Amino acid sequence: MEQVAIVGAGIGGLTLALALRQRGVDAVVYEQASSLHEIGAAVALSANATRLLAELGVGDALDEVSTEPTELIFRSWSDGRRISSFPVKEEQWYRTTCGAPYYGVHRKELQRILGQAWGEDAVRLGHRLVGLDRTVDGVRLTWADGTSDTADLVVGADGVRSTVRQWMTGGDDTRFSGTSGFRGIVPVDLLPSLPDPQAIQFWVGPGAHLLHYAIGRDGGHVNFLAVVEGPDRWRQGSVWRDDCAHDEAMAHFQGWHPAVTEMVGAVTHTERWGLFVVQSLRHWSRGHVVLIGDAAHGMLPHQGQGANQTIEDAVVLADLLVTPGTDSVQQRLAEYEHRRKPRARRVQRLSWVTNRILHVEDGPEASARNAMLQDVARDIRWIHDFDARRQMPSSLMKRV
Ligand SMILES: Cc1cc2nc3c(=O)[nH]c(=O)nc-3n(C[C@H](O)[C@H](O)[C@H](O)COP(=O)(O)OP(=O)(O)OC[C@H]3O[C@@H](n4cnc5c(N)ncnc54)[C@H](O)[C@@H]3O)c2cc1C
């Protein structure tokens, strides 16, 4: 593999760059922003990704700035009663069962750790891709300032609104989910009504849910995402944030348990996030251009898997590209899609279903949902204990 250009220095782009370097290939990473900064609040990283990040050499750095949730708990919206709960850090249950840790981490920290591992100077900042062309020499990338570069292979790691994907499919494949979220980070001290502040918890109720988990070295803050049904139409088109009044967020959670209203109320909400997905694509590559992460399969965040699936994509793609053999680049890209697409789609679909299940009205449907939640840890094991190294042709990565 000769010159690889990665468009986007987010979680996927930087992970891919590190995985390629580990296998002896130095890619060029382009990023539209003028500095590497975090987008959003925090992210939950599960074993299917943390085992891969550890092998890329960033496990200890992550461990230092992350919180491992004590438990996974589902609670009722009104009285806060436990619907179901499962150990995570307690008795090392999650590490033992899934083979790697579960972390709540501030995005700023994750971005910093990946950026430093790759070398922030090695990212070509201020490069916003506006066009791609096939040339006799490879693929030409045109930047917003009119300059261009060429590469043998272009990887679109440019997120849910991917320019690379638009070039591939010729259309806008994002779809508004009909749901939106309010987000924030709150010091635990401001949440006197919150039981089990170090757990990852879903508070589920009619038309809405709130997910939170502790982040930081000492778990002193809680990151939350409060998801509500609506609006029916997203008036901002493809821009995923819209102005809102603080009262709007609070109105959705009137009558909820004080732990929820304290959390939502602790942040001055000036914007809500539209939750978008990427429609199922026929292919993830065209010629010598390929997609990873949200660009390929942007999903609802209700399984906490967007970033984790992105990390899996990045490492599997890197491995397939560098494995010695006679396969052409296109055959390797087809193989990557073959290995990754079914799993990413399954998670994507499950995230849709989860949204519906979490938001049912009290009554028989909620009782059925609550019965189902008794087995949730077993039901989602296939996501968490998955080892993407099994999808890799090389044995370069040794088992932890
Ligand atoms: C509310 C919310 C909560 C979430 N929580 C979780 C969670 O707990 N766990 C989890 O696993 N996932 C979570 N996700 C999903 C996760 O954030 C994404 O799946 C992940 O960030 C995707 O990584 P990526 O590298 O594909 O894209 P991104 O992280 O979006 O990075 C794309 C990069 O490309 C750059 N870029 C874009 N366009 C261009 C261009 N034209 N030229 C050059 N550069 C460009 C961007 O500036 C950016 O740096 C959540 C998402 C949301 C919305």
The ligand as an SDF file (V2000), in Angstrom:
LIG
                    3D

 53 58  0  0  0  0  0  0  0  0999 V2000
  -25.2400   12.4500   21.4680 C   0  0  0  0  0  0  0  0  0  0  0  0
  -24.2720   11.3960   21.0380 C   0  0  0  0  0  0  0  0  0  0  0  0
  -23.7310   10.5220   21.9800 C   0  0  0  0  0  0  0  0  0  0  0  0
  -22.8560    9.5000   21.5910 C   0  0  0  0  0  0  0  0  0  0  0  0
  -22.3550    8.6500   22.5200 N   0  0  0  0  0  0  0  0  0  0  0  0
  -21.5640    7.6270   22.1140 C   0  0  0  0  0  0  0  0  0  0  0  0
  -21.0530    6.6730   23.0480 C   0  0  0  0  0  0  0  0  0  0  0  0
  -21.2950    6.7670   24.2510 O   0  0  0  0  0  0  0  0  0  0  0  0
  -20.2730    5.6490   22.5770 N   0  0  0  0  0  0  0  0  0  0  0  0
  -19.9820    5.5290   21.2470 C   0  0  0  0  0  0  0  0  0  0  0  0
  -19.2990    4.5690   20.8700 O   0  0  0  0  0  0  0  0  0  0  0  0
  -20.4270    6.4210   20.3490 N   0  0  0  0  0  0  0  0  0  0  0  0
  -21.2030    7.4540   20.7390 C   0  0  0  0  0  0  0  0  0  0  0  0
  -21.6570    8.3520   19.8240 N   0  0  0  0  0  0  0  0  0  0  0  0
  -21.2580    8.2020   18.4150 C   0  0  0  0  0  0  0  0  0  0  0  0
  -19.8330    8.6960   18.1620 C   0  0  0  0  0  0  0  0  0  0  0  0
  -19.7340   10.0430   18.5530 O   0  0  0  0  0  0  0  0  0  0  0  0
  -19.5080    8.5990   16.6880 C   0  0  0  0  0  0  0  0  0  0  0  0
  -19.9080    7.3490   16.2070 O   0  0  0  0  0  0  0  0  0  0  0  0
  -18.0150    8.7720   16.4420 C   0  0  0  0  0  0  0  0  0  0  0  0
  -17.6010   10.0560   16.8270 O   0  0  0  0  0  0  0  0  0  0  0  0
  -17.7120    8.5480   14.9590 C   0  0  0  0  0  0  0  0  0  0  0  0
  -16.3520    8.7710   14.7230 O   0  0  0  0  0  0  0  0  0  0  0  0
  -15.8750    9.1940   13.2670 P   0  0  0  0  0  0  0  0  0  0  0  0
  -14.3920    9.2690   13.3540 O   0  0  0  0  0  0  0  0  0  0  0  0
  -16.5040    8.3240   12.2440 O   0  0  0  0  0  0  0  0  0  0  0  0
  -16.5060   10.6390   13.0190 O   0  0  0  0  0  0  0  0  0  0  0  0
  -16.2770   11.9850   13.8260 P   0  0  0  0  0  0  0  0  0  0  0  0
  -15.9000   11.7290   15.2240 O   0  0  0  0  0  0  0  0  0  0  0  0
  -17.4980   12.8040   13.5430 O   0  0  0  0  0  0  0  0  0  0  0  0
  -15.0220   12.6590   13.1120 O   0  0  0  0  0  0  0  0  0  0  0  0
  -15.0920   13.1490   11.7930 C   0  0  0  0  0  0  0  0  0  0  0  0
  -13.9210   14.1160   11.5820 C   0  0  0  0  0  0  0  0  0  0  0  0
  -13.8890   14.4700   10.2040 O   0  0  0  0  0  0  0  0  0  0  0  0
  -13.7380   15.8770   10.0880 C   0  0  0  0  0  0  0  0  0  0  0  0
  -14.3300   16.2740    8.8040 N   0  0  0  0  0  0  0  0  0  0  0  0
  -15.6480   16.2830    8.5020 C   0  0  0  0  0  0  0  0  0  0  0  0
  -15.8240   16.7030    7.2250 N   0  0  0  0  0  0  0  0  0  0  0  0
  -14.5970   16.9720    6.7230 C   0  0  0  0  0  0  0  0  0  0  0  0
  -14.1320   17.4540    5.4560 C   0  0  0  0  0  0  0  0  0  0  0  0
  -14.9740   17.7380    4.4510 N   0  0  0  0  0  0  0  0  0  0  0  0
  -12.7830   17.6090    5.2710 N   0  0  0  0  0  0  0  0  0  0  0  0
  -11.9170   17.3160    6.2920 C   0  0  0  0  0  0  0  0  0  0  0  0
  -12.2970   16.8750    7.5320 N   0  0  0  0  0  0  0  0  0  0  0  0
  -13.6240   16.6910    7.7290 C   0  0  0  0  0  0  0  0  0  0  0  0
  -14.4710   16.4320   11.3000 C   0  0  0  0  0  0  0  0  0  0  0  0
  -14.0600   17.7480   11.6160 O   0  0  0  0  0  0  0  0  0  0  0  0
  -14.0820   15.4180   12.3670 C   0  0  0  0  0  0  0  0  0  0  0  0
  -12.8670   15.7530   13.0010 O   0  0  0  0  0  0  0  0  0  0  0  0
  -22.5200    9.3700   20.2110 C   0  0  0  0  0  0  0  0  0  0  0  0
  -23.0390   10.2620   19.2680 C   0  0  0  0  0  0  0  0  0  0  0  0
  -23.9150   11.2620   19.6740 C   0  0  0  0  0  0  0  0  0  0  0  0
  -24.5020   12.1940   18.6230 C   0  0  0  0  0  0  0  0  0  0  0  0
  1  2  1  0
  2  3  1  0
  2 52  2  0
  3  4  2  0
  4  5  1  0
  4 50  1  0
  5  6  2  0
  6  7  1  0
  6 13  1  0
  7  8  2  0
  7  9  1  0
  9 10  1  0
 10 11  2  0
 10 12  1  0
 12 13  2  0
 13 14  1  0
 14 15  1  0
 14 50  1  0
 15 16  1  0
 16 17  1  0
 16 18  1  0
 18 19  1  0
 18 20  1  0
 20 21  1  0
 20 22  1  0
 22 23  1  0
 23 24  1  0
 24 25  2  0
 24 26  1  0
 24 27  1  0
 27 28  1  0
 28 29  2  0
 28 30  1  0
 28 31  1  0
 31 32  1  0
 32 33  1  0
 33 34  1  0
 33 48  1  0
 34 35  1  0
 35 36  1  0
 35 46  1  0
 36 37  1  0
 36 45  1  0
 37 38  2  0
 38 39  1  0
 39 40  1  0
 39 45  2  0
 40 41  1  0
 40 42  2  0
 42 43  1  0
 43 44  2  0
 44 45  1  0
 46 47  1  0
 46 48  1  0
 48 49  1  0
 50 51  2  0
 51 52  1  0
 52 53  1  0
M  END
$$$$
